[in-house]
Amino acid sequence: MKNEHCSADKLANSGFGYTLSIIKGKYKVIILYWLNENQPTMRFNELKRCIDKISFKTLSNTLKEMERDKLIFRKEYPQIPPKVEYGLLERGKSLVPVLDMLCQWGNKHKNDVL
């Protein structure tokens, strides 16, 4: 008999499941963190330097996903060399309290003995 309390559909259709679907991935929360810390905008290479081990392709693809999900904006300047900036949209800014809560939890528990 299937356990209806623990179905994947129940999680996927919940607010929690939706939030996870938007921020899942190795770097999205990190990108949100850096864009929030460096408002109003950051350039692509600044983000790359802050996220040390991310490849250019992965950063580019992740930023495109976040732009598609309306968490961030991309502004391109018509100049040579090209200049592109990224920043948080209101939808992305609305995740900042969640990030703050994660920081608070980490500060409280980072010295716990495991």
Backbone as JSON Lines, residues from 0, in Angstrom:
{"i":0,"aa":"M","n":[0.83,-1.19,0.0],"ca":[0.0,0.0,0.0],"c":[0.88,1.26,0.0]}
{"i":1,"aa":"K","n":[0.56,2.19,-0.83],"ca":[1.32,3.42,-0.97],"c":[1.09,4.33,0.24]}
{"i":2,"aa":"N","n":[2.19,4.89,0.76],"ca":[2.1,5.82,1.89],"c":[1.76,7.21,1.34]}
{"i":3,"aa":"E","n":[0.54,7.64,1.56],"ca":[0.09,8.93,1.02],"c":[0.65,10.13,1.76]}
{"i":4,"aa":"H","n":[1.2,9.9,2.96],"ca":[1.79,10.99,3.72],"c":[3.13,11.42,3.13]}
{"i":5,"aa":"C","n":[3.77,10.56,2.37],"ca":[5.14,10.81,1.89],"c":[5.24,10.7,0.37]}
{"i":6,"aa":"S","n":[4.29,11.17,-0.36],"ca":[4.34,11.04,-1.82],"c":[5.18,12.17,-2.43]}
{"i":7,"aa":"A","n":[5.87,11.82,-3.5],"ca":[6.67,12.81,-4.22],"c":[5.79,13.92,-4.79]}
{"i":8,"aa":"D","n":[4.59,13.56,-5.24],"ca":[3.67,14.57,-5.78],"c":[3.27,15.58,-4.72]}
{"i":9,"aa":"K","n":[3.07,15.1,-3.5],"ca":[2.69,16.01,-2.41],"c":[3.78,17.05,-2.18]}
{"i":10,"aa":"L","n":[5.03,16.6,-2.17],"ca":[6.15,17.54,-2.0],"c":[6.26,18.48,-3.19]}
{"i":11,"aa":"A","n":[6.2,17.92,-4.4],"ca":[6.36,18.74,-5.62],"c":[5.28,19.81,-5.72]}
{"i":12,"aa":"N","n":[4.09,19.51,-5.24],"ca":[2.98,20.46,-5.35],"c":[2.87,21.4,-4.16]}
{"i":13,"aa":"S","n":[3.8,21.3,-3.24],"ca":[3.77,22.19,-2.06],"c":[4.58,23.46,-2.33]}
{"i":14,"aa":"G","n":[4.4,24.44,-1.47],"ca":[5.21,25.66,-1.57],"c":[6.69,25.37,-1.38]}
{"i":15,"aa":"F","n":[6.99,24.45,-0.47],"ca":[8.37,24.05,-0.22],"c":[8.98,23.43,-1.48]}
{"i":16,"aa":"G","n":[8.23,22.53,-2.11],"ca":[8.71,21.89,-3.34],"c":[8.93,22.9,-4.46]}
{"i":17,"aa":"Y","n":[8.02,23.87,-4.58],"ca":[8.18,24.9,-5.6],"c":[9.44,25.73,-5.34]}
{"i":18,"aa":"T","n":[9.64,26.13,-4.09],"ca":[10.82,26.92,-3.74],"c":[12.09,26.15,-4.07]}
{"i":19,"aa":"L","n":[12.13,24.87,-3.7],"ca":[13.29,24.05,-4.03],"c":[13.52,23.98,-5.53]}
{"i":20,"aa":"S","n":[12.46,23.88,-6.31],"ca":[12.62,23.79,-7.76],"c":[13.23,25.07,-8.34]}
{"i":21,"aa":"I","n":[13.0,26.2,-7.69],"ca":[13.54,27.48,-8.17],"c":[14.99,27.68,-7.74]}
{"i":22,"aa":"I","n":[15.36,27.23,-6.53],"ca":[16.72,27.5,-6.03],"c":[17.62,26.27,-6.04]}
{"i":23,"aa":"K","n":[17.11,25.14,-6.56],"ca":[17.96,23.95,-6.57],"c":[19.11,24.15,-7.54]}
{"i":24,"aa":"G","n":[20.15,23.43,-7.28],"ca":[21.36,23.57,-8.07],"c":[22.5,23.98,-7.17]}
{"i":25,"aa":"K","n":[23.68,23.7,-7.6],"ca":[24.84,23.89,-6.76],"c":[25.14,25.36,-6.47]}
{"i":26,"aa":"Y","n":[24.77,26.27,-7.37],"ca":[25.26,27.64,-7.25],"c":[24.18,28.73,-7.12]}
{"i":27,"aa":"K","n":[22.92,28.4,-7.27],"ca":[21.9,29.46,-7.29],"c":[21.83,30.25,-5.99]}
{"i":28,"aa":"V","n":[21.86,29.56,-4.86],"ca":[21.8,30.26,-3.59],"c":[23.05,31.11,-3.39]}
{"i":29,"aa":"I","n":[24.19,30.6,-3.85],"ca":[25.44,31.35,-3.75],"c":[25.38,32.61,-4.6]}
{"i":30,"aa":"I","n":[24.84,32.49,-5.8],"ca":[24.69,33.66,-6.68],"c":[23.74,34.68,-6.05]}
{"i":31,"aa":"L","n":[22.63,34.2,-5.5],"ca":[21.71,35.11,-4.8],"c":[22.42,35.84,-3.67]}
{"i":32,"aa":"Y","n":[23.23,35.1,-2.92],"ca":[23.98,35.69,-1.81],"c":[24.88,36.82,-2.3]}
{"i":33,"aa":"W","n":[25.7,36.54,-3.33],"ca":[26.65,37.56,-3.8],"c":[25.95,38.75,-4.44]}
{"i":34,"aa":"L","n":[24.87,38.5,-5.2],"ca":[24.14,39.63,-5.79],"c":[23.5,40.49,-4.7]}
{"i":35,"aa":"N","n":[23.04,39.87,-3.63],"ca":[22.47,40.65,-2.53],"c":[23.56,41.44,-1.81]}
{"i":36,"aa":"E","n":[24.7,40.85,-1.59],"ca":[25.8,41.52,-0.89],"c":[26.39,42.67,-1.7]}
{"i":37,"aa":"N","n":[26.26,42.62,-3.01],"ca":[26.91,43.61,-3.88],"c":[25.89,44.38,-4.72]}
{"i":38,"aa":"Q","n":[24.73,44.69,-4.14],"ca":[23.71,45.43,-4.87],"c":[24.21,46.81,-5.24]}
{"i":39,"aa":"P","n":[23.81,47.4,-6.33],"ca":[22.68,46.96,-7.14],"c":[23.05,45.93,-8.21]}
{"i":40,"aa":"T","n":[24.32,45.89,-8.66],"ca":[24.66,44.96,-9.74],"c":[26.07,44.4,-9.55]}
{"i":41,"aa":"M","n":[26.31,43.32,-10.26],"ca":[27.65,42.73,-10.35],"c":[27.89,42.35,-11.81]}
{"i":42,"aa":"R","n":[29.12,42.46,-12.22],"ca":[29.49,42.02,-13.56],"c":[29.76,40.52,-13.53]}
{"i":43,"aa":"F","n":[29.68,39.91,-14.71],"ca":[29.86,38.47,-14.85],"c":[31.18,38.02,-14.23]}
{"i":44,"aa":"N","n":[32.27,38.7,-14.56],"ca":[33.58,38.29,-14.04],"c":[33.72,38.48,-12.54]}
{"i":45,"aa":"E","n":[33.01,39.47,-11.98],"ca":[33.01,39.63,-10.52],"c":[32.35,38.43,-9.86]}
{"i":46,"aa":"L","n":[31.22,38.0,-10.41],"ca":[30.56,36.81,-9.89],"c":[31.47,35.59,-10.02]}
{"i":47,"aa":"K","n":[32.12,35.46,-11.16],"ca":[33.02,34.33,-11.39],"c":[34.12,34.3,-10.34]}
{"i":48,"aa":"R","n":[34.69,35.45,-10.01],"ca":[35.75,35.51,-8.99],"c":[35.22,35.15,-7.61]}
{"i":49,"aa":"C","n":[34.0,35.55,-7.3],"ca":[33.42,35.25,-5.99],"c":[33.08,33.77,-5.83]}
{"i":50,"aa":"I","n":[32.74,33.12,-6.94],"ca":[32.39,31.7,-6.92],"c":[33.56,30.96,-7.55]}
{"i":51,"aa":"D","n":[34.58,30.78,-6.79],"ca":[35.9,30.34,-7.24],"c":[35.89,29.15,-8.21]}
{"i":52,"aa":"K","n":[35.22,28.09,-7.89],"ca":[35.36,26.86,-8.66],"c":[34.29,26.64,-9.72]}
{"i":53,"aa":"I","n":[33.54,27.64,-10.07],"ca":[32.5,27.49,-11.09],"c":[33.09,27.77,-12.47]}
{"i":54,"aa":"S","n":[32.7,26.98,-13.46],"ca":[33.18,27.21,-14.82],"c":[32.38,28.35,-15.45]}
{"i":55,"aa":"F","n":[32.94,28.94,-16.5],"ca":[32.23,30.01,-17.21],"c":[30.9,29.5,-17.75]}
{"i":56,"aa":"K","n":[30.9,28.28,-18.31],"ca":[29.7,27.71,-18.91],"c":[28.63,27.47,-17.84]}
{"i":57,"aa":"T","n":[29.03,26.9,-16.7],"ca":[28.06,26.64,-15.64],"c":[27.49,27.94,-15.1]}
{"i":58,"aa":"L","n":[28.34,28.95,-14.9],"ca":[27.85,30.24,-14.42],"c":[26.87,30.84,-15.43]}
{"i":59,"aa":"S","n":[27.24,30.81,-16.69],"ca":[26.38,31.37,-17.72],"c":[25.02,30.65,-17.76]}
{"i":60,"aa":"N","n":[25.03,29.32,-17.72],"ca":[23.78,28.55,-17.76],"c":[22.93,28.8,-16.51]}
{"i":61,"aa":"T","n":[23.58,28.87,-15.36],"ca":[22.85,29.11,-14.11],"c":[22.22,30.49,-14.12]}
{"i":62,"aa":"L","n":[22.95,31.5,-14.58],"ca":[22.4,32.85,-14.66],"c":[21.21,32.89,-15.63]}
{"i":63,"aa":"K","n":[21.3,32.17,-16.74],"ca":[20.17,32.12,-17.69],"c":[18.94,31.5,-17.05]}
{"i":64,"aa":"E","n":[19.12,30.43,-16.27],"ca":[18.0,29.81,-15.57],"c":[17.38,30.78,-14.57]}
{"i":65,"aa":"M","n":[18.23,31.49,-13.84],"ca":[17.74,32.43,-12.84],"c":[17.03,33.62,-13.48]}
{"i":66,"aa":"E","n":[17.52,34.01,-14.64],"ca":[16.86,35.08,-15.39],"c":[15.5,34.6,-15.9]}
{"i":67,"aa":"R","n":[15.45,33.37,-16.39],"ca":[14.19,32.77,-16.86],"c":[13.17,32.7,-15.74]}
{"i":68,"aa":"D","n":[13.65,32.38,-14.52],"ca":[12.76,32.26,-13.36],"c":[12.46,33.61,-12.71]}
{"i":69,"aa":"K","n":[12.93,34.68,-13.33],"ca":[12.67,36.06,-12.91],"c":[13.19,36.36,-11.5]}
{"i":70,"aa":"L","n":[14.35,35.76,-11.17],"ca":[15.03,36.06,-9.91],"c":[16.03,37.19,-10.11]}
{"i":71,"aa":"I","n":[16.62,37.26,-11.3],"ca":[17.65,38.25,-11.58],"c":[17.39,38.91,-12.93]}
{"i":72,"aa":"F","n":[18.04,40.04,-13.14],"ca":[18.01,40.69,-14.45],"c":[19.42,40.7,-15.02]}
{"i":73,"aa":"R","n":[19.48,40.82,-16.32],"ca":[20.74,40.92,-17.06],"c":[20.67,42.19,-17.87]}
{"i":74,"aa":"K","n":[21.71,43.03,-17.73],"ca":[21.77,44.26,-18.51],"c":[23.07,44.25,-19.3]}
{"i":75,"aa":"E","n":[22.9,44.35,-20.61],"ca":[24.05,44.32,-21.51],"c":[24.27,45.71,-22.09]}
{"i":76,"aa":"Y","n":[25.53,46.15,-22.04],"ca":[25.89,47.47,-22.57],"c":[26.55,47.29,-23.93]}
{"i":77,"aa":"P","n":[26.13,48.06,-24.93],"ca":[26.69,47.93,-26.28],"c":[28.04,48.63,-26.39]}
{"i":78,"aa":"Q","n":[29.06,47.96,-25.94],"ca":[30.41,48.53,-26.0],"c":[31.41,47.4,-26.22]}
{"i":79,"aa":"I","n":[32.62,47.79,-26.5],"ca":[33.71,46.84,-26.67],"c":[34.8,47.2,-25.68]}
{"i":80,"aa":"P","n":[35.25,46.28,-24.82],"ca":[34.73,44.91,-24.69],"c":[33.33,44.92,-24.09]}
{"i":81,"aa":"P","n":[32.57,43.83,-24.32],"ca":[31.19,43.78,-23.83],"c":[31.13,43.91,-22.31]}
{"i":82,"aa":"K","n":[30.12,44.58,-21.84],"ca":[29.89,44.73,-20.4],"c":[28.49,44.22,-20.1]}
{"i":83,"aa":"V","n":[28.41,43.27,-19.18],"ca":[27.13,42.7,-18.77],"c":[27.05,42.75,-17.26]}
{"i":84,"aa":"E","n":[25.93,43.22,-16.75],"ca":[25.71,43.29,-15.31],"c":[24.48,42.47,-14.94]}
{"i":85,"aa":"Y","n":[24.51,41.95,-13.71],"ca":[23.4,41.18,-13.17],"c":[22.99,41.76,-11.83]}
{"i":86,"aa":"G","n":[21.7,41.68,-11.54],"ca":[21.2,42.15,-10.25],"c":[19.93,41.41,-9.89]}
{"i":87,"aa":"L","n":[19.48,41.62,-8.68],"ca":[18.28,40.96,-8.19],"c":[17.02,41.7,-8.62]}
{"i":88,"aa":"L","n":[16.05,40.95,-9.1],"ca":[14.71,41.48,-9.31],"c":[13.95,41.37,-7.99]}
{"i":89,"aa":"E","n":[12.77,41.96,-7.91],"ca":[11.99,41.91,-6.67],"c":[11.73,40.47,-6.24]}
{"i":90,"aa":"R","n":[11.47,39.6,-7.2],"ca":[11.24,38.18,-6.89],"c":[12.47,37.56,-6.24]}
{"i":91,"aa":"G","n":[13.66,37.89,-6.73],"ca":[14.9,37.4,-6.13],"c":[15.14,38.02,-4.76]}
{"i":92,"aa":"K","n":[14.86,39.32,-4.65],"ca":[15.03,40.0,-3.36],"c":[14.12,39.4,-2.29]}
{"i":93,"aa":"S","n":[12.98,38.86,-2.72],"ca":[12.05,38.29,-1.74],"c":[12.61,37.0,-1.12]}
{"i":94,"aa":"L","n":[13.68,36.44,-1.69],"ca":[14.34,35.27,-1.1],"c":[15.4,35.66,-0.06]}
{"i":95,"aa":"V","n":[15.76,36.94,0.01],"ca":[16.81,37.39,0.93],"c":[16.49,37.06,2.39]}
{"i":96,"aa":"P","n":[15.24,37.22,2.87],"ca":[14.97,36.81,4.24],"c":[15.23,35.33,4.5]}
{"i":97,"aa":"V","n":[15.0,34.5,3.49],"ca":[15.3,33.07,3.62],"c":[16.81,32.88,3.76]}
{"i":98,"aa":"L","n":[17.59,33.59,2.95],"ca":[19.05,33.52,3.05],"c":[19.52,34.01,4.41]}
{"i":99,"aa":"D","n":[18.89,35.09,4.91],"ca":[19.24,35.62,6.23],"c":[18.99,34.58,7.31]}
{"i":100,"aa":"M","n":[17.89,33.85,7.2],"ca":[17.58,32.82,8.19],"c":[18.61,31.69,8.12]}
{"i":101,"aa":"L","n":[19.06,31.33,6.92],"ca":[20.1,30.32,6.79],"c":[21.4,30.8,7.45]}
{"i":102,"aa":"C","n":[21.72,32.08,7.25],"ca":[22.92,32.65,7.89],"c":[22.8,32.63,9.41]}
{"i":103,"aa":"Q","n":[21.65,33.01,9.9],"ca":[21.45,32.99,11.35],"c":[21.59,31.59,11.91]}
{"i":104,"aa":"W","n":[21.01,30.62,11.24],"ca":[21.12,29.23,11.7],"c":[22.58,28.79,11.69]}
{"i":105,"aa":"G","n":[23.3,29.12,10.61],"ca":[24.71,28.76,10.52],"c":[25.56,29.41,11.6]}
{"i":106,"aa":"N","n":[25.32,30.69,11.86],"ca":[26.06,31.38,12.92],"c":[25.79,30.75,14.29]}
{"i":107,"aa":"K","n":[24.56,30.33,14.5],"ca":[24.21,29.74,15.79],"c":[24.84,28.35,15.97]}
{"i":108,"aa":"H","n":[24.95,27.59,14.89],"ca":[25.34,26.18,15.0],"c":[26.71,25.83,14.45]}
{"i":109,"aa":"K","n":[27.44,26.79,13.9],"ca":[28.72,26.44,13.24],"c":[29.76,25.89,14.19]}
{"i":110,"aa":"N","n":[29.64,26.17,15.48],"ca":[30.62,25.66,16.44],"c":[30.09,24.47,17.25]}
{"i":111,"aa":"D","n":[28.94,23.94,16.85],"ca":[28.39,22.77,17.53],"c":[29.37,21.6,17.41]}
{"i":112,"aa":"V","n":[29.46,20.83,18.46],"ca":[30.29,19.62,18.43],"c":[29.46,18.52,17.77]}
{"i":113,"aa":"L","n":[30.02,17.92,16.75],"ca":[29.29,16.85,16.06],"c":[29.66,15.5,16.64]}
